[in-house]
Amino acid sequence: MINFKSHFKFNKQERSGIFFLLFFIIIIQLGYYLYESNVVSQPYPLVVDSDEQIKIDSLKNIAATKDTVAFYPFNPNFITDYKGYTLGMSVDEIDRLHSFRDENKYVNSAKEFQNVTNVSDSLLNAISPNFKFPAWTQNKEKNSSKKTNTYVVKPEYSKIVYKDLNTTTAEELQEINGIGEKLSARIIKFRDRLGGFVIDDQLFDVYGLEKEVVNKTLRKFKVISKPEIIKINVNTATAAELSKLIYLQKHVAESIVNYRNLNGSINSLNELLKVEDFPAERINRITLYLSL
């Protein structure tokens, strides 16, 4: 009988070698696992280029201030037609303020301003933080709530005597530094074409008259005697009648009539801003001569 020798039978030295090999393999696998875990859990830190970060911060600052507008304190008693328009006031609201001021009265608080003009709460909240009233008016309000024997002495102002823009002569205008013979004649001619100045700001519309010169002129001249204006009905006037206004060119007058024919009656003078080529920057001048 033949005896076969088993291939799976090892002596003591061979078994020791096998156990050592298995132990070595386990150690290698365990070390690899720990290494991989450490690499995944601790990624390399993100390094941001300093120059790029400066650009990013700069863009953020620009975006934050892009739409901001600078407003400066002003006394609402002296709001002109143009100033009122830029503040968002309607023509009627501006007229109410001017009528109140024509009575030689002054508003001394934001609430009083709203009572006179009837501006909305939202508009008042937007513009009133920039109101600046004389200090003595604010002192008067504070002291009125106290029952004391003290009183506030109102400062006395020297009254300025203005010359009337609608009756002044070219020679008188030439007394203003910056107005010569040609400009004074041009002012008189422009006044005659208007039929007389209605508001002081119309002086800014004289061709060639610089803003600084106008401001100097208005320190001595004002519209005192206002002309009687026969307003043109924007819903019934022809293009020829509308073009008689010094501010409306013939093609703009025709555009107004075309707009009216397409859309029906014009319900608000501010609706004229929708007319093609309408001079929006002079809406407050033009509406002085128009009616609905």
C-alpha positions in Angstrom: 0.0 0.0 0.0 1.4 3.4 -1.1 1.4 6.2 1.5 0.8 9.8 0.1 2.5 12.7 1.9 0.2 15.6 2.6 1.2 19.0 1.1 -0.6 20.9 3.9 1.4 19.4 6.6 4.1 21.8 7.9 6.8 21.5 10.4 7.2 24.0 13.3 9.6 26.2 11.5 7.4 26.5 8.4 4.3 27.3 10.5 6.2 30.1 12.3 7.2 31.6 8.9 3.6 31.6 7.7 2.3 33.3 10.9 4.9 35.9 10.6 4.0 36.6 7.0 0.3 37.0 7.8 1.1 39.3 10.7 3.3 41.4 8.4 0.5 41.7 5.8 -2.0 42.8 8.4 0.3 45.5 9.7 0.8 46.8 6.1 -3.0 46.9 5.5 -3.7 48.7 8.8 -1.0 51.3 8.2 -2.4 52.0 4.7 -5.9 52.4 6.1 -4.8 54.9 8.7 -2.8 56.9 6.2 -5.7 57.2 3.8 -8.1 58.3 6.6 -5.8 61.0 7.7 -5.4 62.4 4.2 -9.2 62.6 3.6 -10.1 64.1 6.9 -7.4 66.8 6.7 -7.5 68.4 3.2 -4.9 70.9 2.2 -5.9 74.5 3.2 -7.3 76.8 0.5 -4.8 79.6 -0.2 -6.3 82.8 -1.6 -4.1 85.1 -3.5 -3.8 88.4 -1.7 -4.0 90.5 -4.9 -7.2 88.7 -6.0 -8.7 89.2 -2.5 -8.1 93.0 -2.7 -9.9 93.1 -6.1 -12.8 91.2 -4.7 -13.1 93.5 -1.7 -12.9 96.5 -4.0 -15.7 95.2 -6.2 -17.9 94.6 -3.1 -17.3 98.2 -1.9 -18.2 99.6 -5.4 -21.4 97.5 -5.5 -22.4 98.7 -2.0 -22.1 102.3 -2.9 -23.1 102.2 -6.6 -26.7 103.3 -6.2 -26.3 105.8 -3.4 -27.0 109.5 -4.0 -25.6 112.4 -2.0 -28.2 114.7 -0.5 -27.4 118.0 1.2 -29.4 119.9 3.8 -31.7 122.6 2.4 -34.4 125.0 3.7 -37.7 123.8 2.2 -39.1 127.3 2.3 -36.9 128.1 -0.8 -37.7 125.1 -3.0 -37.7 126.2 -6.6 -39.8 124.6 -9.4 -36.7 122.6 -10.5 -35.7 121.6 -7.0 -39.3 120.4 -6.3 -39.3 118.4 -9.5 -36.0 116.6 -8.6 -37.4 115.8 -5.1 -40.4 114.1 -6.7 -43.0 116.8 -5.9 -46.0 117.3 -8.2 -46.7 120.7 -9.9 -49.7 121.2 -7.6 -47.6 120.5 -4.4 -45.0 123.0 -5.5 -47.6 125.6 -6.3 -49.2 125.3 -2.9 -45.8 125.9 -1.3 -45.2 129.0 -3.5 -48.7 130.4 -2.8 -48.0 130.0 0.9 -44.7 131.8 0.6 -46.3 134.6 -1.5 -48.2 135.5 1.7 -44.8 136.0 3.4 -45.3 132.9 5.5 -42.7 130.2 6.4 -42.9 126.6 7.3 -40.9 125.7 10.4 -41.2 122.0 10.6 -41.6 118.9 8.4 -45.2 118.4 9.6 -46.1 122.0 8.7 -44.5 121.5 5.3 -46.8 118.5 4.7 -49.9 120.5 5.9 -49.1 123.2 3.3 -48.1 121.1 0.3 -50.2 117.9 1.0 -47.2 115.7 0.0 -47.6 112.0 0.8 -46.2 110.4 4.0 -43.8 108.3 1.9 -42.3 111.4 0.1 -42.1 113.4 3.3 -40.2 110.5 5.0 -37.8 110.4 2.1 -37.0 114.2 1.9 -37.6 115.5 5.4 -34.3 114.2 6.9 -32.6 116.8 4.7 -34.7 119.7 5.8 -32.7 122.4 7.5 -34.6 125.2 9.4 -33.1 128.3 11.0 -31.9 127.6 14.6 -34.3 130.1 16.2 -37.3 128.2 14.9 -36.2 125.0 16.5 -35.4 126.9 19.8 -38.9 128.3 19.7 -40.5 124.9 19.4 -38.5 123.6 22.4 -39.1 126.6 24.6 -42.9 126.6 23.8 -43.2 123.4 25.8 -41.7 125.0 28.9 -43.7 127.3 31.1 -41.0 129.8 31.9 -40.6 133.6 31.9 -37.9 133.4 29.3 -38.5 134.3 25.7 -36.6 133.8 22.4 -35.4 136.9 20.6 -35.8 136.4 16.9 -32.8 137.7 14.9 -33.5 140.7 12.8 -32.6 140.4 9.1 -32.0 143.3 6.8 -34.7 143.2 4.1 -33.3 142.9 0.6 -35.1 145.1 -2.0 -35.2 143.3 -5.3 -35.7 144.8 -8.7 -38.4 143.3 -10.9 -37.1 141.0 -13.6 -40.2 141.9 -15.7 -39.7 145.6 -15.7 -35.9 146.0 -15.4 -33.9 147.5 -18.3 -30.9 146.2 -20.2 -28.8 148.9 -18.6 -29.7 147.7 -15.1 -28.9 144.1 -16.0 -25.5 145.1 -17.2 -24.7 146.1 -13.6 -24.3 142.4 -12.9 -20.7 141.2 -13.5 -20.8 138.8 -16.4 -23.8 140.4 -18.3 -22.8 142.7 -21.1 -24.6 144.5 -23.8 -25.4 141.3 -25.9 -26.5 139.2 -23.0 -28.7 141.9 -21.5 -30.4 142.4 -24.9 -30.9 138.6 -25.2 -32.5 138.5 -21.7 -35.0 141.3 -22.6 -35.8 139.6 -26.0 -36.4 136.2 -24.2 -38.6 137.9 -21.7 -40.7 139.5 -24.4 -41.1 136.2 -26.2 -42.4 134.7 -23.0 -44.7 137.6 -22.4 -42.9 138.1 -19.1 -41.1 135.8 -16.7 -43.4 133.7 -14.6 -40.8 132.2 -12.3 -37.2 133.2 -11.4 -35.8 130.0 -12.8 -36.7 130.9 -16.3 -33.7 133.1 -16.3 -31.6 129.9 -16.6 -33.2 129.2 -20.0 -31.6 132.3 -21.6 -29.1 131.0 -24.2 -25.4 131.7 -23.3 -26.2 132.9 -19.7 -24.0 130.9 -17.4 -25.4 129.4 -14.2 -23.1 131.4 -11.9 -24.1 134.6 -13.6 -27.8 133.7 -13.2 -27.3 133.0 -9.5 -25.6 136.4 -9.1 -28.5 138.1 -11.0 -31.1 136.5 -8.8 -29.5 138.0 -5.7 -30.7 141.4 -7.0 -33.6 140.6 -9.3 -36.8 138.6 -8.8 -40.1 138.1 -10.6 -42.3 140.6 -8.7 -45.1 141.5 -11.2 -46.2 138.2 -12.8 -47.8 138.4 -16.2 -51.3 137.1 -16.8 -50.9 133.8 -18.6 -53.7 132.5 -20.8 -53.0 128.8 -20.6 -53.3 126.5 -23.6 -55.6 123.5 -23.3 -53.4 120.5 -24.2 -56.4 118.4 -25.1 -57.9 120.8 -27.6 -55.0 122.8 -29.0 -53.6 122.3 -32.5 -49.9 121.6 -33.1 -49.6 125.2 -34.4 -51.0 126.6 -31.2 -48.8 124.4 -29.0 -45.6 125.3 -31.0 -46.1 129.0 -30.1 -44.7 128.1 -26.7 -41.1 129.0 -26.6 -40.2 125.7 -25.0 -42.0 123.5 -27.6 -40.5 122.9 -31.1 -42.9 122.2 -34.0 -42.1 118.5 -34.2 -42.7 118.1 -30.4 -46.0 119.9 -30.7 -47.0 117.5 -33.5 -45.9 114.5 -31.4 -48.2 115.7 -28.5 -51.2 115.9 -30.9 -50.4 112.4 -32.3 -50.1 111.0 -28.8 -53.4 112.6 -27.9 -55.1 111.1 -31.0 -53.7 107.6 -30.3 -54.4 107.5 -26.5 -57.3 109.9 -26.0 -57.4 112.8 -23.6 -54.3 113.6 -21.6 -55.3 113.3 -17.9 -52.2 114.7 -16.3 -49.6 117.2 -17.5 -46.9 114.8 -16.3 -48.2 112.4 -19.0 -46.4 114.6 -21.5 -43.2 112.9 -20.4 -44.3 109.9 -22.5 -44.4 112.0 -25.7 -41.4 111.4 -28.0 -38.7 114.0 -27.8 -40.5 116.0 -25.1 -38.0 118.1 -23.1 -38.5 116.4 -19.8 -35.9 118.7 -18.0 -38.3 121.7 -18.6 -41.6 120.0 -17.7 -42.1 122.5 -14.8 -41.6 125.5 -17.2 -43.9 124.1 -19.9 -46.8 123.2 -17.6 -47.0 126.8 -16.5 -48.5 127.6 -19.8 -50.8 124.5 -20.2 -54.1 123.3 -18.8 -56.2 120.1 -19.2 
